[in-house]
Amino acid sequence: MKLTVAEYKKLTSKQNKYGNIPTSRKVGDRVIKFQSQKEATHYDTLRLRLLANEISDLRLQPQFTLQESYITAEGERIQAIRYTADFSYKSFGKKVATDSGIGYKLGTGGFVVEDVKGGNATKTATYRMKKKLMQEKLNIRITEI
């Protein structure tokens, strides 16, 4: 029996929890691995925006500490609560036409944190709790892609 490439990959690849297909991108000398094709495609878009000077400080898998670790009165160490986003960057804002060319509308830019979601299955209770903590503790809204 002869298998197609797609059938072979399906048989030999480890099934991902949410059914997504890990994907990688080669950028210069390094290879960046992404958890899904959707995440890799969004990275491609962000790279283009970075090269077009629409955004700056693009970070992959940035970590945010939502609560520091501590030691209880009984001596038990409680681990810190951290959230790892898919991307963060600084946005210059919405482009607008000006007399001198293209500019950016004031007040529309800022720090952006994004999480690529494949559907409701990836919006776990832990994710929803951390999303609320990001808003409450750090005043950062997570943009879901």
KEKERO-711915 format. One record per residue: x, y, z of N, C-alpha, C in turn; residue number from 1. Coordinates in Angstrom, 1 decimal. Each point is the difference from the previous one (the first is absolute). Layout:
N
{n.x->X, n.y->Y, n.z->Z, ca.x->X, ca.y->Y, ca.z->Z, c.x->X, c.y->Y, c.z->Z, nr->NUM}
...
! end
This chain:
145
{n.x->0.8, n.y->-1.2, n.z->0.0, ca.x->-0.8, ca.y->1.2, ca.z->0.0, c.x->0.9, c.y->1.2, c.z->0.0, nr->1}
{n.x->-0.3, n.y->1.0, n.z->-0.9, ca.x->0.8, ca.y->1.2, ca.z->-0.1, c.x->-0.7, c.y->1.1, c.z->0.7, nr->2}
{n.x->0.7, n.y->0.8, n.z->0.8, ca.x->-0.6, ca.y->1.1, ca.z->0.7, c.x->0.4, c.y->1.3, c.z->-0.6, nr->3}
{n.x->-0.9, n.y->1.0, n.z->0.1, ca.x->0.3, ca.y->1.3, ca.z->-0.5, c.x->0.8, c.y->0.7, c.z->1.1, nr->4}
{n.x->0.7, n.y->1.1, n.z->-0.3, ca.x->0.8, ca.y->0.7, ca.z->1.0, c.x->-0.9, c.y->0.4, c.z->1.2, nr->5}
{n.x->-1.2, n.y->0.5, n.z->-0.3, ca.x->-0.9, ca.y->0.5, ca.z->1.1, c.x->-0.4, c.y->-1.2, c.z->0.9, nr->6}
{n.x->-0.3, n.y->-1.2, n.z->-0.6, ca.x->-0.4, ca.y->-1.1, ca.z->0.8, c.x->1.2, c.y->-0.5, c.z->0.8, nr->7}
{n.x->1.2, n.y->0.1, n.z->-0.5, ca.x->1.2, ca.y->-0.4, ca.z->0.7, c.x->0.2, c.y->0.9, c.z->1.2, nr->8}
{n.x->-0.1, n.y->1.3, n.z->-0.2, ca.x->0.2, ca.y->1.0, ca.z->1.1, c.x->-1.0, c.y->-0.3, c.z->1.1, nr->9}
{n.x->-1.3, n.y->-0.3, n.z->-0.5, ca.x->-1.0, ca.y->-0.2, ca.z->1.0, c.x->0.3, c.y->-1.2, c.z->0.9, nr->10}
{n.x->0.5, n.y->-1.1, n.z->-0.6, ca.x->0.3, ca.y->-1.2, ca.z->0.7, c.x->1.3, c.y->0.2, c.z->0.9, nr->11}
{n.x->0.9, n.y->0.7, n.z->-0.5, ca.x->1.3, ca.y->0.2, ca.z->0.8, c.x->0.0, c.y->1.1, c.z->1.0, nr->12}
{n.x->-0.8, n.y->1.0, n.z->-0.2, ca.x->0.0, ca.y->1.1, ca.z->0.9, c.x->-0.8, c.y->-0.2, c.z->1.3, nr->13}
{n.x->0.5, n.y->0.5, n.z->1.0, ca.x->-0.7, ca.y->-0.1, ca.z->1.3, c.x->-1.2, c.y->0.9, c.z->0.0, nr->14}
{n.x->-1.1, n.y->-0.5, n.z->0.4, ca.x->-1.3, ca.y->0.8, ca.z->0.0, c.x->0.1, c.y->1.1, c.z->1.0, nr->15}
{n.x->-0.3, n.y->1.2, n.z->-0.4, ca.x->0.0, ca.y->1.1, ca.z->1.0, c.x->-1.3, c.y->0.1, c.z->0.7, nr->16}
{n.x->0.1, n.y->0.5, n.z->1.2, ca.x->-1.2, ca.y->0.0, ca.z->0.9, c.x->-1.2, c.y->0.7, c.z->-0.6, nr->17}
{n.x->0.2, n.y->1.1, n.z->-0.7, ca.x->-1.1, ca.y->0.8, ca.z->-0.7, c.x->-0.1, c.y->-0.2, c.z->-1.5, nr->18}
{n.x->0.8, n.y->-1.0, n.z->-0.5, ca.x->-0.1, ca.y->-0.3, ca.z->-1.4, c.x->0.8, c.y->0.9, c.z->-0.9, nr->19}
{n.x->0.7, n.y->1.0, n.z->0.6, ca.x->0.8, ca.y->0.9, ca.z->-0.9, c.x->1.3, c.y->-0.7, c.z->-0.5, nr->20}
{n.x->0.5, n.y->0.6, n.z->-1.0, ca.x->1.2, ca.y->-0.5, ca.z->-0.6, c.x->1.2, c.y->0.9, c.z->0.2, nr->21}
{n.x->1.0, n.y->-0.5, n.z->0.8, ca.x->1.2, ca.y->0.9, ca.z->0.3, c.x->0.6, c.y->0.4, c.z->-1.3, nr->22}
{n.x->0.5, n.y->1.2, n.z->-0.1, ca.x->0.5, ca.y->0.6, ca.z->-1.2, c.x->1.3, c.y->0.8, c.z->0.3, nr->23}
{n.x->0.9, n.y->0.1, n.z->-0.9, ca.x->1.2, ca.y->0.7, ca.z->0.3, c.x->0.3, c.y->1.0, c.z->-1.1, nr->24}
{n.x->0.7, n.y->1.1, n.z->0.3, ca.x->0.4, ca.y->1.0, ca.z->-1.0, c.x->1.5, c.y->0.2, c.z->0.2, nr->25}
{n.x->0.7, n.y->0.2, n.z->-1.2, ca.x->1.4, ca.y->0.2, ca.z->0.0, c.x->0.2, c.y->1.5, c.z->-0.1, nr->26}
{n.x->0.7, n.y->0.7, n.z->1.0, ca.x->0.2, ca.y->1.4, ca.z->-0.1, c.x->1.5, c.y->0.2, c.z->0.2, nr->27}
{n.x->0.7, n.y->0.3, n.z->-1.1, ca.x->1.4, ca.y->0.1, ca.z->0.0, c.x->0.6, c.y->-1.3, c.z->0.3, nr->28}
{n.x->0.8, n.y->-0.1, n.z->1.0, ca.x->0.7, ca.y->-1.3, ca.z->0.3, c.x->-0.8, c.y->-0.9, c.z->1.0, nr->29}
{n.x->-1.0, n.y->0.6, n.z->0.6, ca.x->-0.8, ca.y->-0.8, ca.z->1.0, c.x->-1.3, c.y->-0.5, c.z->-0.5, nr->30}
{n.x->-0.5, n.y->-1.0, n.z->0.6, ca.x->-1.3, ca.y->-0.6, ca.z->-0.3, c.x->-0.9, c.y->0.2, c.z->1.2, nr->31}
{n.x->-1.1, n.y->0.6, n.z->-0.2, ca.x->-1.0, ca.y->0.3, ca.z->1.1, c.x->-1.1, c.y->-1.0, c.z->-0.1, nr->32}
{n.x->-0.3, n.y->-0.7, n.z->1.1, ca.x->-1.1, ca.y->-1.0, ca.z->0.0, c.x->-1.2, c.y->0.6, c.z->0.6, nr->33}
{n.x->-1.2, n.y->-0.2, n.z->-0.7, ca.x->-1.2, ca.y->0.4, ca.z->0.5, c.x->-0.9, c.y->-1.1, c.z->0.3, nr->34}
{n.x->-1.0, n.y->0.2, n.z->0.9, ca.x->-0.9, ca.y->-1.1, ca.z->0.4, c.x->-1.0, c.y->-0.3, c.z->-1.0, nr->35}
{n.x->-0.3, n.y->0.9, n.z->-0.9, ca.x->-1.0, ca.y->-0.2, ca.z->-1.0, c.x->0.3, c.y->0.7, c.z->-1.3, nr->36}
{n.x->-0.7, n.y->-0.4, n.z->-1.1, ca.x->0.2, ca.y->0.8, ca.z->-1.3, c.x->-0.6, c.y->1.4, c.z->0.2, nr->37}
{n.x->-1.1, n.y->0.1, n.z->0.7, ca.x->-0.6, ca.y->1.3, ca.z->0.2, c.x->0.9, c.y->1.0, c.z->0.7, nr->38}
{n.x->0.8, n.y->-0.5, n.z->1.0, ca.x->0.9, ca.y->0.8, ca.z->0.7, c.x->1.2, c.y->0.4, c.z->-0.9, nr->39}
{n.x->0.5, n.y->-0.9, n.z->-0.8, ca.x->1.1, ca.y->0.3, ca.z->-0.9, c.x->-0.5, c.y->1.0, c.z->-1.1, nr->40}
{n.x->-1.2, n.y->-0.1, n.z->-0.5, ca.x->-0.5, ca.y->0.9, ca.z->-1.0, c.x->-0.2, c.y->1.4, c.z->0.6, nr->41}
{n.x->-0.4, n.y->0.1, n.z->1.3, ca.x->-0.1, ca.y->1.3, ca.z->0.6, c.x->1.4, c.y->0.6, c.z->0.3, nr->42}
{n.x->0.9, n.y->-0.9, n.z->0.3, ca.x->1.4, ca.y->0.5, ca.z->0.1, c.x->0.5, c.y->0.6, c.z->-1.3, nr->43}
{n.x->-0.3, n.y->-0.6, n.z->-1.1, ca.x->0.3, ca.y->0.5, ca.z->-1.4, c.x->-0.5, c.y->1.5, c.z->-0.1, nr->44}
{n.x->-1.3, n.y->0.1, n.z->0.4, ca.x->-0.6, ca.y->1.4, ca.z->-0.1, c.x->0.7, c.y->1.0, c.z->0.9, nr->45}
{n.x->0.3, n.y->-0.4, n.z->1.2, ca.x->0.7, ca.y->0.9, ca.z->0.9, c.x->1.4, c.y->0.3, c.z->-0.5, nr->46}
{n.x->0.7, n.y->-0.9, n.z->-0.6, ca.x->1.3, ca.y->0.3, ca.z->-0.6, c.x->-0.1, c.y->1.0, c.z->-1.1, nr->47}
{n.x->-1.0, n.y->-0.1, n.z->-0.8, ca.x->-0.2, ca.y->1.0, ca.z->-1.1, c.x->-0.3, c.y->1.4, c.z->0.6, nr->48}
{n.x->-0.8, n.y->0.0, n.z->1.0, ca.x->-0.3, ca.y->1.3, ca.z->0.7, c.x->1.2, c.y->0.6, c.z->0.7, nr->49}
{n.x->0.9, n.y->-0.9, n.z->0.5, ca.x->1.2, ca.y->0.4, ca.z->0.6, c.x->0.9, c.y->0.6, c.z->-1.1, nr->50}
{n.x->0.2, n.y->-0.7, n.z->-1.1, ca.x->0.8, ca.y->0.5, ca.z->-1.1, c.x->-0.5, c.y->1.3, c.z->-0.6, nr->51}
{n.x->-1.4, n.y->0.2, n.z->0.1, ca.x->-0.6, ca.y->1.2, ca.z->-0.6, c.x->0.0, c.y->1.1, c.z->1.1, nr->52}
{n.x->0.6, n.y->-0.2, n.z->1.1, ca.x->0.1, ca.y->1.0, ca.z->1.1, c.x->-1.4, c.y->0.4, c.z->0.6, nr->53}
{n.x->-0.9, n.y->-0.9, n.z->0.0, ca.x->-1.3, ca.y->0.2, ca.z->0.6, c.x->0.0, c.y->-0.4, c.z->1.4, nr->54}
{n.x->0.9, n.y->-0.9, n.z->0.4, ca.x->0.1, ca.y->-0.4, ca.z->1.4, c.x->1.5, c.y->-0.1, c.z->0.3, nr->55}
{n.x->0.3, n.y->-0.1, n.z->1.3, ca.x->1.4, ca.y->-0.2, ca.z->0.4, c.x->0.0, c.y->-1.0, c.z->1.2, nr->56}
{n.x->1.2, n.y->-0.4, n.z->0.4, ca.x->0.2, ca.y->-0.8, ca.z->1.2, c.x->-0.8, c.y->-1.3, c.z->0.0, nr->57}
{n.x->-0.1, n.y->-0.7, n.z->-1.2, ca.x->-0.7, ca.y->-1.2, ca.z->-0.1, c.x->0.7, c.y->-1.1, c.z->0.9, nr->58}
{n.x->-0.8, n.y->-0.6, n.z->0.9, ca.x->0.5, ca.y->-1.1, ca.z->0.8, c.x->-0.8, c.y->-1.2, c.z->-0.2, nr->59}
{n.x->0.6, n.y->-1.2, n.z->0.0, ca.x->-0.7, ca.y->-1.2, ca.z->0.0, c.x->0.1, c.y->-0.7, c.z->1.3, nr->60}
{n.x->-1.2, n.y->-0.5, n.z->0.4, ca.x->-0.1, ca.y->-0.7, ca.z->1.3, c.x->0.4, c.y->0.8, c.z->1.2, nr->61}
{n.x->-0.4, n.y->1.3, n.z->0.1, ca.x->0.3, ca.y->0.8, ca.z->1.1, c.x->-0.7, c.y->-0.5, c.z->1.3, nr->62}
{n.x->0.7, n.y->0.1, n.z->1.1, ca.x->-0.5, ca.y->-0.5, ca.z->1.3, c.x->-0.4, c.y->1.2, c.z->0.9, nr->63}
{n.x->-1.1, n.y->-0.1, n.z->0.7, ca.x->-0.5, ca.y->1.0, ca.z->0.9, c.x->-0.2, c.y->-0.7, c.z->1.3, nr->64}
{n.x->0.5, n.y->0.6, n.z->1.1, ca.x->-0.2, ca.y->-0.5, ca.z->1.3, c.x->-1.3, c.y->0.6, c.z->0.6, nr->65}
{n.x->-1.0, n.y->-0.8, n.z->0.3, ca.x->-1.2, ca.y->0.5, ca.z->0.5, c.x->-0.1, c.y->0.0, c.z->1.5, nr->66}
{n.x->0.8, n.y->-0.9, n.z->0.6, ca.x->0.2, ca.y->0.0, ca.z->1.5, c.x->1.4, c.y->-0.6, c.z->0.3, nr->67}
{n.x->0.7, n.y->0.7, n.z->0.8, ca.x->1.3, ca.y->-0.5, ca.z->0.4, c.x->-0.1, c.y->-1.2, c.z->0.9, nr->68}
{n.x->1.0, n.y->-0.8, n.z->0.0, ca.x->0.0, ca.y->-1.2, ca.z->0.9, c.x->0.2, c.y->0.5, c.z->1.5, nr->69}
{n.x->-0.4, n.y->-0.8, n.z->0.9, ca.x->0.1, ca.y->0.4, ca.z->1.4, c.x->0.0, c.y->-1.2, c.z->0.9, nr->70}
{n.x->0.4, n.y->0.2, n.z->1.2, ca.x->0.0, ca.y->-1.1, ca.z->1.0, c.x->-1.0, c.y->0.2, c.z->1.1, nr->71}
{n.x->-0.9, n.y->-1.0, n.z->0.2, ca.x->-1.0, ca.y->0.2, ca.z->1.0, c.x->0.5, c.y->0.0, c.z->1.4, nr->72}
{n.x->-0.9, n.y->0.2, n.z->1.0, ca.x->0.4, ca.y->0.0, ca.z->1.4, c.x->0.5, c.y->-1.3, c.z->0.4, nr->73}
{n.x->-0.5, n.y->-1.1, n.z->-0.7, ca.x->0.4, ca.y->-1.4, ca.z->0.3, c.x->1.3, c.y->-0.4, c.z->-0.7, nr->74}
{n.x->0.6, n.y->0.9, n.z->-0.7, ca.x->1.2, ca.y->-0.3, ca.z->-0.7, c.x->-0.2, c.y->-0.6, c.z->-1.4, nr->75}
{n.x->-1.2, n.y->-0.1, n.z->-0.5, ca.x->-0.2, ca.y->-0.5, ca.z->-1.3, c.x->0.2, c.y->1.0, c.z->-1.1, nr->76}
{n.x->0.8, n.y->-0.4, n.z->-1.0, ca.x->0.3, ca.y->1.0, ca.z->-1.1, c.x->-1.1, c.y->-0.1, c.z->-1.1, nr->77}
{n.x->-0.6, n.y->1.1, n.z->-0.3, ca.x->-1.0, ca.y->0.1, ca.z->-1.0, c.x->0.6, c.y->0.6, c.z->-1.2, nr->78}
{n.x->-0.2, n.y->-0.7, n.z->-1.2, ca.x->0.6, ca.y->0.4, ca.z->-1.2, c.x->-0.6, c.y->1.2, c.z->-0.5, nr->79}
{n.x->0.7, n.y->0.8, n.z->-0.8, ca.x->-0.5, ca.y->1.2, ca.z->-0.7, c.x->-1.0, c.y->-0.4, c.z->-1.0, nr->80}
{n.x->-0.9, n.y->0.9, n.z->-0.3, ca.x->-1.0, ca.y->-0.2, ca.z->-1.1, c.x->0.5, c.y->0.8, c.z->-1.2, nr->81}
{n.x->0.3, n.y->-0.7, n.z->-1.1, ca.x->0.5, ca.y->0.7, ca.z->-1.2, c.x->-1.0, c.y->-0.3, c.z->-1.2, nr->82}
{n.x->0.0, n.y->1.0, n.z->-0.9, ca.x->-0.7, ca.y->-0.2, ca.z->-1.2, c.x->1.0, c.y->0.2, c.z->-1.2, nr->83}
{n.x->-0.1, n.y->-0.9, n.z->-0.9, ca.x->0.9, ca.y->0.1, ca.z->-1.2, c.x->-0.9, c.y->0.3, c.z->-1.2, nr->84}
{n.x->0.1, n.y->1.1, n.z->-0.6, ca.x->-0.7, ca.y->0.4, ca.z->-1.2, c.x->0.7, c.y->-0.6, c.z->-1.2, nr->85}
{n.x->-0.7, n.y->0.1, n.z->-1.1, ca.x->0.6, ca.y->-0.4, ca.z->-1.3, c.x->0.9, c.y->1.2, c.z->-0.5, nr->86}
{n.x->-0.5, n.y->1.2, n.z->0.0, ca.x->0.7, ca.y->1.1, ca.z->-0.5, c.x->-0.2, c.y->1.3, c.z->0.8, nr->87}
{n.x->0.9, n.y->0.9, n.z->0.0, ca.x->-0.2, ca.y->1.3, ca.z->0.5, c.x->0.8, c.y->1.0, c.z->-0.8, nr->88}
{n.x->-0.4, n.y->1.2, n.z->-0.1, ca.x->0.7, ca.y->1.0, ca.z->-0.8, c.x->-0.6, c.y->1.4, c.z->0.3, nr->89}
{n.x->0.7, n.y->1.0, n.z->-0.5, ca.x->-0.5, ca.y->1.4, ca.z->0.1, c.x->-0.5, c.y->0.4, c.z->-1.3, nr->90}
{n.x->-1.2, n.y->0.5, n.z->0.0, ca.x->-0.7, ca.y->0.4, ca.z->-1.2, c.x->0.1, c.y->1.6, c.z->-0.1, nr->91}
{n.x->0.2, n.y->0.5, n.z->-1.2, ca.x->0.1, ca.y->1.4, ca.z->-0.1, c.x->-1.4, c.y->0.6, c.z->-0.2, nr->92}
{n.x->-1.0, n.y->-0.9, n.z->-0.3, ca.x->-1.4, ca.y->0.5, ca.z->-0.1, c.x->-0.5, c.y->-0.1, c.z->-1.4, nr->93}
{n.x->-1.2, n.y->0.5, n.z->-0.2, ca.x->-0.6, ca.y->0.0, ca.z->-1.3, c.x->0.6, c.y->1.0, c.z->-1.0, nr->94}
{n.x->0.2, n.y->-0.5, n.z->-1.2, ca.x->0.6, ca.y->0.9, ca.z->-1.0, c.x->-1.1, c.y->0.9, c.z->-0.5, nr->95}
{n.x->0.4, n.y->1.3, n.z->-0.2, ca.x->-0.9, ca.y->1.0, ca.z->-0.5, c.x->0.8, c.y->0.8, c.z->-1.1, nr->96}
{n.x->-0.8, n.y->0.5, n.z->-0.9, ca.x->0.6, ca.y->0.9, ca.z->-1.0, c.x->0.2, c.y->1.4, c.z->0.6, nr->97}
{n.x->1.2, n.y->0.6, n.z->-0.2, ca.x->0.2, ca.y->1.4, ca.z->0.5, c.x->0.5, c.y->0.8, c.z->-1.2, nr->98}
{n.x->0.2, n.y->1.3, n.z->0.2, ca.x->0.5, ca.y->0.9, ca.z->-1.1, c.x->1.4, c.y->-0.4, c.z->-0.4, nr->99}
{n.x->0.8, n.y->-0.6, n.z->0.9, ca.x->1.3, ca.y->-0.3, ca.z->-0.3, c.x->0.2, c.y->-1.5, c.z->-0.4, nr->100}
{n.x->-1.1, n.y->-0.7, n.z->-0.1, ca.x->0.1, ca.y->-1.4, ca.z->-0.4, c.x->-0.9, c.y->-0.9, c.z->0.9, nr->101}
{n.x->0.6, n.y->-1.1, n.z->0.5, ca.x->-0.7, ca.y->-0.9, ca.z->1.0, c.x->0.5, c.y->0.3, c.z->1.4, nr->102}
{n.x->-1.0, n.y->0.0, n.z->0.9, ca.x->0.4, ca.y->0.2, ca.z->1.4, c.x->-0.8, c.y->-1.0, c.z->0.8, nr->103}
{n.x->0.0, n.y->0.2, n.z->1.3, ca.x->-0.7, ca.y->-0.9, ca.z->0.9, c.x->-0.9, c.y->0.8, c.z->0.9, nr->104}
{n.x->-1.2, n.y->-0.5, n.z->0.2, ca.x->-1.0, ca.y->0.7, ca.z->0.8, c.x->0.4, c.y->-0.1, c.z->1.5, nr->105}
{n.x->0.1, n.y->1.1, n.z->0.7, ca.x->0.4, ca.y->0.0, ca.z->1.4, c.x->-1.0, c.y->-0.7, c.z->0.8, nr->106}
{n.x->0.5, n.y->-0.8, n.z->1.0, ca.x->-0.8, ca.y->-0.7, ca.z->1.0, c.x->-0.5, c.y->-1.3, c.z->-0.5, nr->107}
{n.x->0.4, n.y->-0.5, n.z->-1.2, ca.x->-0.4, ca.y->-1.3, ca.z->-0.5, c.x->1.0, c.y->-1.0, c.z->0.1, nr->108}
{n.x->1.2, n.y->0.4, n.z->0.4, ca.x->1.1, ca.y->-1.0, ca.z->0.1, c.x->0.2, c.y->-0.5, c.z->1.4, nr->109}
{n.x->1.1, n.y->-0.7, n.z->0.3, ca.x->0.2, ca.y->-0.4, ca.z->1.3, c.x->0.6, c.y->-1.4, c.z->0.0, nr->110}
{n.x->0.0, n.y->-0.6, n.z->1.2, ca.x->0.6, ca.y->-1.3, ca.z->0.3, c.x->-1.1, c.y->-1.0, c.z->-0.3, nr->111}
{n.x->0.3, n.y->-1.0, n.z->-0.8, ca.x->-1.0, ca.y->-1.0, ca.z->-0.4, c.x->0.5, c.y->-1.4, c.z->0.4, nr->112}
{n.x->-0.9, n.y->-0.8, n.z->0.6, ca.x->0.2, ca.y->-1.4, ca.z->0.3, c.x->-1.0, c.y->-0.8, c.z->-0.7, nr->113}
{n.x->0.5, n.y->-1.1, n.z->-0.8, ca.x->-0.9, ca.y->-0.8, ca.z->-0.8, c.x->0.2, c.y->-1.4, c.z->0.4, nr->114}
{n.x->-1.2, n.y->-0.8, n.z->-0.1, ca.x->0.0, ca.y->-1.4, ca.z->0.2, c.x->-0.8, c.y->-0.6, c.z->-1.2, nr->115}
{n.x->0.6, n.y->-0.9, n.z->-0.7, ca.x->-0.6, ca.y->-0.6, ca.z->-1.2, c.x->-0.9, c.y->-1.2, c.z->0.6, nr->116}
{n.x->-1.3, n.y->0.1, n.z->-0.3, ca.x->-0.9, ca.y->-1.1, ca.z->0.5, c.x->-0.6, c.y->-0.7, c.z->-1.2, nr->117}
{n.x->-0.1, n.y->-1.3, n.z->0.1, ca.x->-0.6, ca.y->-0.8, ca.z->-1.0, c.x->-1.5, c.y->-0.2, c.z->0.2, nr->118}
{n.x->-0.5, n.y->0.4, n.z->1.0, ca.x->-1.4, ca.y->-0.2, ca.z->0.3, c.x->-0.3, c.y->-0.1, c.z->1.5, nr->119}
{n.x->-1.2, n.y->-0.3, n.z->0.4, ca.x->-0.4, ca.y->0.0, ca.z->1.4, c.x->0.8, c.y->-1.1, c.z->0.8, nr->120}
{n.x->0.4, n.y->-1.1, n.z->-0.6, ca.x->0.8, ca.y->-1.0, ca.z->0.7, c.x->1.3, c.y->0.5, c.z->0.6, nr->121}
{n.x->0.6, n.y->1.0, n.z->-0.6, ca.x->1.2, ca.y->0.5, ca.z->0.5, c.x->-0.2, c.y->1.1, c.z->1.0, nr->122}
{n.x->-1.2, n.y->0.4, n.z->0.2, ca.x->-0.3, ca.y->1.0, ca.z->1.1, c.x->-0.4, c.y->-0.7, c.z->1.3, nr->123}
{n.x->1.1, n.y->-0.6, n.z->0.6, ca.x->-0.2, ca.y->-0.8, ca.z->1.2, c.x->-0.3, c.y->0.9, c.z->1.2, nr->124}
{n.x->-0.5, n.y->-0.6, n.z->1.1, ca.x->-0.3, ca.y->0.8, ca.z->1.2, c.x->1.3, c.y->0.7, c.z->0.5, nr->125}
{n.x->1.1, n.y->-0.7, n.z->-0.1, ca.x->1.3, ca.y->0.7, ca.z->0.4, c.x->0.3, c.y->1.2, c.z->-0.9, nr->126}
{n.x->-0.2, n.y->-0.2, n.z->-1.3, ca.x->0.3, ca.y->1.2, ca.z->-0.9, c.x->-1.0, c.y->1.1, c.z->0.4, nr->127}
{n.x->-1.3, n.y->-0.3, n.z->0.2, ca.x->-0.9, ca.y->1.1, ca.z->0.3, c.x->0.3, c.y->0.7, c.z->1.3, nr->128}
{n.x->0.5, n.y->-0.8, n.z->1.0, ca.x->0.4, ca.y->0.6, ca.z->1.3, c.x->1.2, c.y->0.9, c.z->-0.2, nr->129}
{n.x->1.0, n.y->-0.4, n.z->-0.8, ca.x->1.2, ca.y->0.8, ca.z->-0.2, c.x->-0.3, c.y->1.2, c.z->-0.8, nr->130}
{n.x->-0.9, n.y->-0.1, n.z->-1.0, ca.x->-0.4, ca.y->1.1, ca.z->-0.8, c.x->-0.6, c.y->1.1, c.z->0.9, nr->131}
{n.x->-0.8, n.y->-0.4, n.z->1.0, ca.x->-0.6, ca.y->1.0, ca.z->0.9, c.x->1.0, c.y->0.6, c.z->0.9, nr->132}
{n.x->1.0, n.y->-0.8, n.z->0.5, ca.x->1.1, ca.y->0.5, ca.z->0.8, c.x->0.9, c.y->1.0, c.z->-0.8, nr->133}
{n.x->0.2, n.y->-0.3, n.z->-1.2, ca.x->0.8, ca.y->1.0, ca.z->-0.9, c.x->-0.7, c.y->1.3, c.z->0.0, nr->134}
{n.x->-1.3, n.y->0.0, n.z->-0.1, ca.x->-0.8, ca.y->1.3, ca.z->0.0, c.x->0.1, c.y->0.7, c.z->1.3, nr->135}
{n.x->-0.3, n.y->-0.8, n.z->1.1, ca.x->-0.1, ca.y->0.5, ca.z->1.3, c.x->1.3, c.y->0.5, c.z->0.6, nr->136}
{n.x->1.0, n.y->-0.9, n.z->-0.1, ca.x->1.3, ca.y->0.3, ca.z->0.7, c.x->0.9, c.y->0.9, c.z->-0.8, nr->137}
{n.x->0.1, n.y->-0.3, n.z->-1.4, ca.x->0.9, ca.y->0.7, ca.z->-0.8, c.x->-0.6, c.y->1.1, c.z->-0.9, nr->138}
{n.x->-1.3, n.y->0.0, n.z->0.0, ca.x->-0.8, ca.y->0.9, ca.z->-0.9, c.x->0.4, c.y->-0.2, c.z->-1.5, nr->139}
{n.x->0.1, n.y->-1.3, n.z->-0.4, ca.x->0.3, ca.y->-0.4, ca.z->-1.3, c.x->-1.1, c.y->-0.9, c.z->-0.6, nr->140}
{n.x->-0.6, n.y->0.4, n.z->-1.1, ca.x->-1.0, ca.y->-0.8, ca.z->-0.6, c.x->0.7, c.y->-0.9, c.z->-1.0, nr->141}
{n.x->-0.5, n.y->-1.2, n.z->0.0, ca.x->0.5, ca.y->-1.0, ca.z->-1.0, c.x->-0.9, c.y->0.0, c.z->-1.2, nr->142}
{n.x->0.6, n.y->0.2, n.z->-1.2, ca.x->-0.7, ca.y->-0.1, ca.z->-1.2, c.x->0.0, c.y->-1.4, c.z->-0.5, nr->143}
{n.x->-1.1, n.y->-0.6, n.z->-0.2, ca.x->-0.1, ca.y->-1.4, ca.z->-0.5, c.x->-0.1, c.y->0.0, c.z->-1.6, nr->144}
{n.x->0.9, n.y->-0.8, n.z->-0.6, ca.x->0.0, ca.y->0.0, ca.z->-1.5, c.x->-0.6, c.y->-1.3, c.z->-0.4, nr->145}
! end
